[in-house]
Amino acid sequence: MSDTKRYQKCFPVSWEQLHRDGRALAWRLLEKGSWEGIVAITRGGLVPAAIIARELEIRLIETVCLSSYDWQQQTYPVILKSLEHEGRGWLLLDDLVDTGATARIVRDMLPQAFFATVYAKPAGRPLVDMFITEVSQDTWILFPWDCEHQFSRPLISLRE
């Protein structure tokens, strides 16, 4: 299915909202105890990882690098960099779990890590241990690093 048919709605997230949601995730993670370190899933997990690392005073940050999105569509994830441990005591972070394709790969890579995301969609939600906000599967989350300020047409004009 093409992404133009798959995504019927757009959920724009500002830097301020992402920071608030990241802090909310940090509050919930505090209840889980301390962490050996953070594994951020690049690229989307880097900003949430920075927020969580600050809030929980975690200094050790690793990355797993996968490529599954470009600015137009989602593709099959390609592993660019993995890790040599199974994740015991580590916090695995991403911005979003969508279809679960990336989540399945990193779960296999780090089966003992605690997996948290800021946002979750129904198809991927069962693959994470914790998230803050759920959005519908047909919603494109527009992150602040993927947009710029410009004129927005009134919704009524989109019906024409």
C-alpha positions in Angstrom: 0.0 0.0 0.0 1.4 3.4 -0.9 2.0 5.8 2.0 -0.4 8.4 0.4 -3.2 5.9 0.9 -1.9 4.6 4.2 -1.7 8.0 6.0 -5.0 9.9 6.1 -4.1 12.2 9.0 -1.2 14.2 10.1 -0.1 14.7 13.8 2.4 17.6 13.9 4.7 17.5 17.0 6.5 20.7 18.0 9.8 20.7 19.8 8.0 21.8 23.0 5.5 18.9 22.7 8.3 16.4 22.1 10.2 17.7 25.1 7.1 17.5 27.3 6.3 14.0 26.1 10.0 12.9 26.5 9.9 14.2 30.1 6.6 12.3 30.7 8.4 9.2 29.5 11.3 9.9 31.8 8.9 10.2 34.8 7.5 6.8 34.1 11.0 5.3 33.5 12.1 6.6 36.9 9.7 4.1 38.5 11.5 1.2 36.8 14.8 1.8 38.5 18.2 2.6 37.2 19.7 1.8 33.8 23.1 0.6 32.6 22.7 3.0 29.7 20.6 4.0 26.7 20.5 2.5 23.2 19.0 5.0 20.8 17.6 3.8 17.6 18.8 6.2 14.9 17.8 8.6 13.8 14.4 9.2 15.4 15.5 7.9 18.8 18.3 10.4 19.2 16.3 13.3 20.4 14.2 11.4 22.9 17.4 9.7 24.1 19.0 13.1 24.8 16.0 14.1 26.8 15.8 10.9 28.8 19.5 10.8 29.3 19.4 14.3 30.8 16.4 13.6 33.0 17.7 10.3 34.3 21.4 11.4 34.4 22.5 8.6 32.1 25.9 9.2 30.5 26.4 6.0 28.6 24.6 6.1 25.2 24.9 3.6 22.4 23.2 3.5 19.0 21.7 0.9 16.8 21.4 2.2 13.3 18.6 1.2 10.9 17.2 2.8 7.9 13.5 2.3 7.2 12.0 5.7 6.3 12.8 8.3 3.8 10.8 11.5 3.5 8.3 9.9 1.2 7.6 6.4 2.4 8.5 3.5 4.7 10.7 0.7 3.4 12.0 -2.6 4.7 14.5 -1.8 7.6 18.2 -2.2 6.8 20.7 -2.7 9.7 23.5 -0.3 9.4 25.0 -0.8 12.9 24.2 -3.3 15.7 25.6 -4.0 19.2 27.5 -6.9 20.7 25.3 -7.3 23.9 21.8 -8.5 24.5 20.6 -5.4 26.3 20.3 -6.6 29.9 19.8 -3.4 32.1 19.7 -1.2 29.1 17.0 1.2 28.0 16.2 1.0 24.2 14.6 4.2 22.9 12.9 5.3 19.8 10.6 8.2 18.9 7.9 6.0 17.5 6.8 2.4 17.0 4.7 2.3 13.8 4.2 -1.0 11.9 6.6 -2.8 14.2 9.1 -3.7 11.4 12.0 -1.9 13.0 10.9 -2.9 16.5 11.0 -6.6 15.6 14.6 -6.2 14.4 15.9 -4.4 17.5 14.0 -6.7 19.8 15.8 -9.6 18.2 19.1 -7.7 18.5 18.6 -6.7 22.1 16.0 -9.1 23.6 16.7 -8.2 27.2 16.5 -4.4 26.8 13.5 -2.4 28.1 12.0 -0.9 25.0 10.3 2.6 25.3 9.0 5.0 22.7 7.4 8.4 22.9 4.7 7.6 20.4 3.0 4.3 19.4 0.6 3.1 16.8 -1.6 0.0 17.3 0.3 -2.3 15.0 3.6 -1.8 16.8 2.3 -1.1 20.3 2.6 -4.8 21.6 6.4 -4.7 20.8 7.3 -2.0 23.2 7.3 -2.1 27.0 6.3 1.5 27.5 5.1 4.5 25.5 3.4 7.9 26.2 1.0 8.7 23.4 -0.9 6.5 21.0 -2.0 7.7 17.6 -4.1 5.9 15.0 -2.3 3.7 12.4 -3.4 6.0 9.5 -1.7 9.0 11.1 1.6 10.4 9.9 3.5 11.9 12.8 5.3 15.0 11.6 8.3 15.4 13.9 9.9 18.9 14.3 13.1 17.8 12.6 11.2 16.9 9.4 9.4 20.2 8.9 9.7 23.9 8.4 7.3 26.8 9.0 5.2 27.6 6.0 1.6 28.5 5.1 -1.0 25.9 5.9 -4.2 25.6 3.8 -7.5 25.7 5.7 -8.9 22.1 6.2 -12.0 23.0 4.2 -9.9 23.7 1.1 -8.6 20.1 1.1 -12.1 18.8 0.3 -12.0 20.5 -3.1 
